[in-house]
Amino acid sequence: MRDLVFKNLTSKNKSRKILFEKEAFSEDGIATNIQKHLIYFMHEFKDSADLAKKNNYQLFIVKRKDTIHKTETFFVKMKGGIITKVDNKMYIVNFLHSLTIKLSPSQKISKATI
């Protein structure tokens, strides 16, 4: 059985959007928890100096293995931006995406852990 949680949040002025998904399931004696975050910010810019400050690309990848507790965690975080033009105005859409996968010995997954 899979337990899923979805959230879709948008700011009042629509300049920020957050998408969130969490999934938990157990299969073959392994409990898997997956979390995804997608965050978007939109800003108007007038000159290239603004663009240089706001456009900072980064990628982080971390894998941890705990042999004592028999758990494994994989984490990816990506930051960047996309430039777009709408009605003769320039915008940058900054994003932050993260993915976390946790594997552990299977136990009964309850909705309280999600």
C-alpha positions in Angstrom: 0.0 0.0 0.0 1.2 3.5 -0.8 0.4 6.6 1.2 0.6 9.8 -0.9 0.4 13.5 0.2 0.2 16.4 -2.4 0.3 20.1 -1.7 0.0 23.0 -4.1 0.6 26.4 -2.6 0.6 29.7 -4.5 1.2 33.2 -3.1 -1.5 35.8 -3.3 0.4 37.9 -5.9 1.3 34.7 -7.8 5.0 35.4 -7.7 5.7 32.2 -5.7 4.5 28.6 -6.2 5.3 25.6 -4.0 4.6 22.0 -5.0 5.1 19.2 -2.5 4.7 15.5 -2.7 5.4 12.8 -0.1 5.1 9.1 -0.7 5.6 6.2 1.7 5.4 2.5 0.9 6.9 -0.8 2.0 8.0 -3.5 -0.3 10.2 -6.6 0.1 11.1 -5.7 3.7 12.2 -2.2 2.8 10.3 0.9 3.9 10.7 3.8 1.4 9.9 7.4 2.0 10.2 9.9 -0.9 9.8 13.7 -0.6 9.8 16.1 -3.5 9.7 19.9 -3.2 9.4 22.2 -6.3 9.6 25.9 -5.5 9.3 28.7 -8.0 9.8 32.5 -7.6 9.2 35.0 -10.4 10.9 38.5 -10.4 11.0 41.2 -13.0 14.4 42.7 -13.8 15.4 45.8 -15.7 19.1 45.4 -16.3 21.7 42.6 -16.6 23.2 43.5 -13.2 20.0 42.3 -11.5 20.3 39.1 -13.6 23.8 38.3 -12.4 22.7 38.6 -8.7 19.6 36.4 -9.1 21.0 33.7 -11.4 23.0 31.4 -9.2 23.1 27.8 -10.3 23.9 25.1 -7.8 23.6 21.3 -7.5 24.0 19.3 -4.3 24.0 15.5 -4.2 24.4 13.6 -0.8 24.2 9.9 -0.1 24.4 8.6 3.4 24.5 5.0 4.6 24.1 4.2 8.3 25.1 0.5 8.9 24.1 0.6 12.6 20.5 1.5 11.9 20.5 -0.1 8.4 19.2 3.1 6.7 20.2 4.8 3.5 19.4 8.4 2.5 19.8 10.0 -0.9 19.3 13.8 -1.3 19.4 16.0 -4.4 18.9 19.8 -4.4 19.0 21.9 -7.6 18.9 25.7 -7.7 18.7 27.8 -10.9 16.7 30.2 -13.0 15.1 30.7 -16.3 14.8 34.0 -18.2 11.6 34.8 -20.0 10.0 37.8 -21.8 6.3 38.6 -21.4 4.7 41.8 -22.9 8.1 43.5 -23.4 9.1 42.9 -19.7 11.9 40.6 -18.7 11.4 38.1 -15.9 13.5 35.5 -14.2 11.9 32.5 -12.8 14.1 31.1 -10.0 13.6 27.5 -8.9 14.6 25.2 -6.2 14.0 21.5 -6.6 14.8 18.9 -3.9 14.3 15.1 -3.7 14.9 13.0 -0.6 14.7 9.2 -0.6 15.0 7.3 2.6 15.3 3.5 2.8 15.0 1.6 6.1 14.0 -1.8 7.3 10.3 -2.3 6.9 7.9 -1.5 9.8 4.2 -0.9 9.5 3.8 2.5 7.9 1.2 4.6 9.6 -0.3 7.8 8.5 1.3 9.5 11.5 4.8 9.1 10.0 3.8 10.9 6.8 
